[in-house]
């Protein structure tokens, strides 16, 4: 029991150093800008989205994540600009990133475009092991138990899309910043940011005048961690209500529900449950709430057809 605090700290650092670090979302299809800068401005409207995720509810120190991003097209819609703030907390470790996104689109066919994107930002990591309850306070790791780092990073993305389908590839963090010179480096010397590779794809299929199907997928590739794939078939009714199921390889399943409350405001909720994971017996699943608002400006023509991605 004396080693519990130390073991928790080591596990957290190991997770930060060798596994997937970026927060995951069941409603990833509404969170594209944060992972792929080329998406900025692709909806041809000024749009703001926020998502809150409470993961492993009931588990002490469980991850809590909030993300907010806004993007819009400029200069006759060839260029898109965006910005995002992501806050992710797990136990005594808090990570906040502030990013700016730039995209440039070229027309491939009459109905499709290819966008190139760049992302630049700052990642702030705050580690406070004083928040842990320990039995043996003489453990050396707690002699220097607070660390705060600000690390720059940048990335790129590609995004190919039309009115009915899309596909993208991105590496939002190219730099592998590490903690080698941190105040905790005497304990953990190999902790570093991992490089993530993301692949996204989706499409919409019209079944009849009221019903559309929207299958999407999100592939996450990180060195020294298993490849993770989210597969989410969704149904859209009268371009207003949507619902679907999510399956995440090696992790769990989920349910998504949402609606367009007005022409400008969309609301979504999701619940997912871990499968084949030892943490599943200690928590009540994970919950997400999504809000998206589209600013319809009088100076610009109204978007006639709803965009589902």
Secondary structure as a PSIPRED ss2 file (coil, helix, strand):
# PSIPRED VFORMAT (PSIPRED V4.0)

   1 X C   1.000  0.000  0.000
   2 X C   1.000  0.000  0.000
   3 X C   1.000  0.000  0.000
   4 X H   0.000  1.000  0.000
   5 X H   0.000  1.000  0.000
   6 X H   0.000  1.000  0.000
   7 X H   0.000  1.000  0.000
   8 X H   0.000  1.000  0.000
   9 X H   0.000  1.000  0.000
  10 X H   0.000  1.000  0.000
  11 X H   0.000  1.000  0.000
  12 X H   0.000  1.000  0.000
  13 X H   0.000  1.000  0.000
  14 X H   0.000  1.000  0.000
  15 X H   0.000  1.000  0.000
  16 X H   0.000  1.000  0.000
  17 X H   0.000  1.000  0.000
  18 X H   0.000  1.000  0.000
  19 X C   1.000  0.000  0.000
  20 X C   1.000  0.000  0.000
  21 X C   1.000  0.000  0.000
  22 X C   1.000  0.000  0.000
  23 X C   1.000  0.000  0.000
  24 X C   1.000  0.000  0.000
  25 X C   1.000  0.000  0.000
  26 X C   1.000  0.000  0.000
  27 X C   1.000  0.000  0.000
  28 X H   0.000  1.000  0.000
  29 X H   0.000  1.000  0.000
  30 X H   0.000  1.000  0.000
  31 X C   1.000  0.000  0.000
  32 X H   0.000  1.000  0.000
  33 X H   0.000  1.000  0.000
  34 X H   0.000  1.000  0.000
  35 X H   0.000  1.000  0.000
  36 X C   1.000  0.000  0.000
  37 X H   0.000  1.000  0.000
  38 X H   0.000  1.000  0.000
  39 X H   0.000  1.000  0.000
  40 X C   1.000  0.000  0.000
  41 X C   1.000  0.000  0.000
  42 X C   1.000  0.000  0.000
  43 X C   1.000  0.000  0.000
  44 X C   1.000  0.000  0.000
  45 X C   1.000  0.000  0.000
  46 X E   0.000  0.000  1.000
  47 X E   0.000  0.000  1.000
  48 X E   0.000  0.000  1.000
  49 X E   0.000  0.000  1.000
  50 X E   0.000  0.000  1.000
  51 X E   0.000  0.000  1.000
  52 X E   0.000  0.000  1.000
  53 X E   0.000  0.000  1.000
  54 X E   0.000  0.000  1.000
  55 X C   1.000  0.000  0.000
  56 X C   1.000  0.000  0.000
  57 X C   1.000  0.000  0.000
  58 X C   1.000  0.000  0.000
  59 X C   1.000  0.000  0.000
  60 X C   1.000  0.000  0.000
  61 X C   1.000  0.000  0.000
  62 X C   1.000  0.000  0.000
  63 X C   1.000  0.000  0.000
  64 X E   0.000  0.000  1.000
  65 X E   0.000  0.000  1.000
  66 X E   0.000  0.000  1.000
  67 X E   0.000  0.000  1.000
  68 X E   0.000  0.000  1.000
  69 X E   0.000  0.000  1.000
  70 X E   0.000  0.000  1.000
  71 X E   0.000  0.000  1.000
  72 X E   0.000  0.000  1.000
  73 X E   0.000  0.000  1.000
  74 X E   0.000  0.000  1.000
  75 X C   1.000  0.000  0.000
  76 X C   1.000  0.000  0.000
  77 X C   1.000  0.000  0.000
  78 X C   1.000  0.000  0.000
  79 X E   0.000  0.000  1.000
  80 X E   0.000  0.000  1.000
  81 X E   0.000  0.000  1.000
  82 X E   0.000  0.000  1.000
  83 X E   0.000  0.000  1.000
  84 X E   0.000  0.000  1.000
  85 X E   0.000  0.000  1.000
  86 X E   0.000  0.000  1.000
  87 X E   0.000  0.000  1.000
  88 X E   0.000  0.000  1.000
  89 X E   0.000  0.000  1.000
  90 X E   0.000  0.000  1.000
  91 X C   1.000  0.000  0.000
  92 X C   1.000  0.000  0.000
  93 X E   0.000  0.000  1.000
  94 X E   0.000  0.000  1.000
  95 X E   0.000  0.000  1.000
  96 X E   0.000  0.000  1.000
  97 X E   0.000  0.000  1.000
  98 X E   0.000  0.000  1.000
  99 X E   0.000  0.000  1.000
 100 X E   0.000  0.000  1.000
 101 X E   0.000  0.000  1.000
 102 X E   0.000  0.000  1.000
 103 X E   0.000  0.000  1.000
 104 X E   0.000  0.000  1.000
 105 X E   0.000  0.000  1.000
 106 X E   0.000  0.000  1.000
 107 X E   0.000  0.000  1.000
 108 X E   0.000  0.000  1.000
 109 X E   0.000  0.000  1.000
 110 X C   1.000  0.000  0.000
 111 X C   1.000  0.000  0.000
 112 X E   0.000  0.000  1.000
 113 X E   0.000  0.000  1.000
 114 X E   0.000  0.000  1.000
 115 X E   0.000  0.000  1.000
 116 X E   0.000  0.000  1.000
 117 X E   0.000  0.000  1.000
 118 X E   0.000  0.000  1.000
 119 X E   0.000  0.000  1.000
 120 X E   0.000  0.000  1.000
 121 X E   0.000  0.000  1.000
 122 X E   0.000  0.000  1.000
 123 X E   0.000  0.000  1.000
 124 X E   0.000  0.000  1.000
 125 X E   0.000  0.000  1.000
 126 X E   0.000  0.000  1.000
 127 X E   0.000  0.000  1.000
 128 X E   0.000  0.000  1.000
 129 X H   0.000  1.000  0.000
 130 X H   0.000  1.000  0.000
 131 X H   0.000  1.000  0.000
 132 X C   1.000  0.000  0.000
 133 X C   1.000  0.000  0.000
 134 X C   1.000  0.000  0.000
 135 X C   1.000  0.000  0.000
 136 X C   1.000  0.000  0.000
 137 X C   1.000  0.000  0.000
 138 X C   1.000  0.000  0.000
 139 X C   1.000  0.000  0.000
 140 X H   0.000  1.000  0.000
 141 X H   0.000  1.000  0.000
 142 X H   0.000  1.000  0.000
 143 X C   1.000  0.000  0.000
 144 X C   1.000  0.000  0.000
 145 X C   1.000  0.000  0.000
 146 X E   0.000  0.000  1.000
 147 X E   0.000  0.000  1.000
 148 X E   0.000  0.000  1.000
 149 X E   0.000  0.000  1.000
 150 X E   0.000  0.000  1.000
 151 X E   0.000  0.000  1.000
 152 X E   0.000  0.000  1.000
 153 X E   0.000  0.000  1.000
 154 X E   0.000  0.000  1.000
 155 X E   0.000  0.000  1.000
 156 X E   0.000  0.000  1.000
 157 X E   0.000  0.000  1.000
 158 X E   0.000  0.000  1.000
 159 X E   0.000  0.000  1.000
 160 X E   0.000  0.000  1.000
 161 X E   0.000  0.000  1.000
 162 X E   0.000  0.000  1.000
 163 X C   1.000  0.000  0.000
 164 X C   1.000  0.000  0.000
 165 X E   0.000  0.000  1.000
 166 X E   0.000  0.000  1.000
 167 X E   0.000  0.000  1.000
 168 X E   0.000  0.000  1.000
 169 X E   0.000  0.000  1.000
 170 X E   0.000  0.000  1.000
 171 X E   0.000  0.000  1.000
 172 X C   1.000  0.000  0.000
 173 X C   1.000  0.000  0.000
 174 X C   1.000  0.000  0.000
 175 X C   1.000  0.000  0.000
 176 X C   1.000  0.000  0.000
 177 X C   1.000  0.000  0.000
 178 X E   0.000  0.000  1.000
 179 X C   1.000  0.000  0.000
 180 X C   1.000  0.000  0.000
 181 X C   1.000  0.000  0.000
 182 X C   1.000  0.000  0.000
 183 X C   1.000  0.000  0.000
 184 X C   1.000  0.000  0.000
 185 X C   1.000  0.000  0.000
 186 X C   1.000  0.000  0.000
 187 X C   1.000  0.000  0.000
 188 X C   1.000  0.000  0.000
 189 X C   1.000  0.000  0.000
 190 X C   1.000  0.000  0.000
 191 X C   1.000  0.000  0.000
 192 X E   0.000  0.000  1.000
 193 X C   1.000  0.000  0.000
 194 X C   1.000  0.000  0.000
 195 X C   1.000  0.000  0.000
 196 X E   0.000  0.000  1.000
 197 X E   0.000  0.000  1.000
 198 X E   0.000  0.000  1.000
 199 X E   0.000  0.000  1.000
 200 X E   0.000  0.000  1.000
 201 X E   0.000  0.000  1.000
 202 X E   0.000  0.000  1.000
 203 X E   0.000  0.000  1.000
 204 X C   1.000  0.000  0.000
 205 X E   0.000  0.000  1.000
 206 X E   0.000  0.000  1.000
 207 X C   1.000  0.000  0.000
 208 X C   1.000  0.000  0.000
 209 X C   1.000  0.000  0.000
 210 X C   1.000  0.000  0.000
 211 X E   0.000  0.000  1.000
 212 X E   0.000  0.000  1.000
 213 X E   0.000  0.000  1.000
 214 X E   0.000  0.000  1.000
 215 X E   0.000  0.000  1.000
 216 X E   0.000  0.000  1.000
 217 X E   0.000  0.000  1.000
 218 X E   0.000  0.000  1.000
 219 X E   0.000  0.000  1.000
 220 X E   0.000  0.000  1.000
 221 X E   0.000  0.000  1.000
 222 X E   0.000  0.000  1.000
 223 X C   1.000  0.000  0.000
 224 X C   1.000  0.000  0.000
 225 X C   1.000  0.000  0.000
 226 X C   1.000  0.000  0.000
 227 X C   1.000  0.000  0.000
 228 X E   0.000  0.000  1.000
 229 X E   0.000  0.000  1.000
 230 X E   0.000  0.000  1.000
 231 X E   0.000  0.000  1.000
 232 X E   0.000  0.000  1.000
 233 X E   0.000  0.000  1.000
 234 X E   0.000  0.000  1.000
 235 X E   0.000  0.000  1.000
 236 X E   0.000  0.000  1.000
 237 X E   0.000  0.000  1.000
 238 X C   1.000  0.000  0.000
 239 X C   1.000  0.000  0.000
 240 X C   1.000  0.000  0.000
 241 X E   0.000  0.000  1.000
 242 X E   0.000  0.000  1.000
 243 X E   0.000  0.000  1.000
 244 X E   0.000  0.000  1.000
 245 X E   0.000  0.000  1.000
 246 X E   0.000  0.000  1.000
 247 X E   0.000  0.000  1.000
 248 X E   0.000  0.000  1.000
 249 X C   1.000  0.000  0.000
 250 X C   1.000  0.000  0.000
 251 X C   1.000  0.000  0.000
 252 X E   0.000  0.000  1.000
 253 X E   0.000  0.000  1.000
 254 X E   0.000  0.000  1.000
 255 X E   0.000  0.000  1.000
 256 X E   0.000  0.000  1.000
 257 X E   0.000  0.000  1.000
 258 X E   0.000  0.000  1.000
 259 X E   0.000  0.000  1.000
 260 X E   0.000  0.000  1.000
 261 X C   1.000  0.000  0.000
 262 X C   1.000  0.000  0.000
 263 X C   1.000  0.000  0.000
 264 X C   1.000  0.000  0.000
 265 X E   0.000  0.000  1.000
 266 X E   0.000  0.000  1.000
 267 X E   0.000  0.000  1.000
 268 X E   0.000  0.000  1.000
 269 X E   0.000  0.000  1.000
 270 X E   0.000  0.000  1.000
 271 X E   0.000  0.000  1.000
 272 X E   0.000  0.000  1.000
 273 X E   0.000  0.000  1.000
 274 X E   0.000  0.000  1.000
 275 X C   1.000  0.000  0.000
 276 X C   1.000  0.000  0.000
 277 X C   1.000  0.000  0.000
 278 X H   0.000  1.000  0.000
 279 X H   0.000  1.000  0.000
 280 X H   0.000  1.000  0.000
 281 X H   0.000  1.000  0.000
 282 X H   0.000  1.000  0.000
 283 X C   1.000  0.000  0.000
 284 X C   1.000  0.000  0.000
 285 X C   1.000  0.000  0.000
 286 X E   0.000  0.000  1.000
 287 X E   0.000  0.000  1.000
 288 X E   0.000  0.000  1.000
 289 X E   0.000  0.000  1.000
 290 X E   0.000  0.000  1.000
 291 X E   0.000  0.000  1.000
 292 X E   0.000  0.000  1.000
 293 X E   0.000  0.000  1.000
 294 X E   0.000  0.000  1.000
 295 X E   0.000  0.000  1.000
 296 X C   1.000  0.000  0.000
 297 X C   1.000  0.000  0.000
 298 X C   1.000  0.000  0.000
 299 X C   1.000  0.000  0.000
 300 X C   1.000  0.000  0.000
 301 X C   1.000  0.000  0.000
 302 X C   1.000  0.000  0.000
 303 X C   1.000  0.000  0.000
 304 X C   1.000  0.000  0.000
 305 X C   1.000  0.000  0.000
 306 X C   1.000  0.000  0.000
 307 X C   1.000  0.000  0.000
 308 X C   1.000  0.000  0.000
 309 X C   1.000  0.000  0.000
